[in-house]
């Protein structure tokens, strides 16, 4: 699924792709950035966590979660 967020670092639109991913038995989402870098996010205990990359800006993670939530409610 494709979705767009406002990048909190520069307030520009950022087009992302979310792909379902099984992360060690946990349903997660691989978030693919335009330059094809990606992160895996999963919801554990009602909290979203980045599973593979600890150095992602919390503001960027919050923007991704905000953009992703409406999409995954209907998938």
ABEGO torsion letter per residue (X at the ends): XBBBBBBAAAGBBBBBBBBBBBBGGBBBBBBBBAAGBBBBBBBBGGBBBBAABAABBAAAAAAAAAAAAAAAAAX
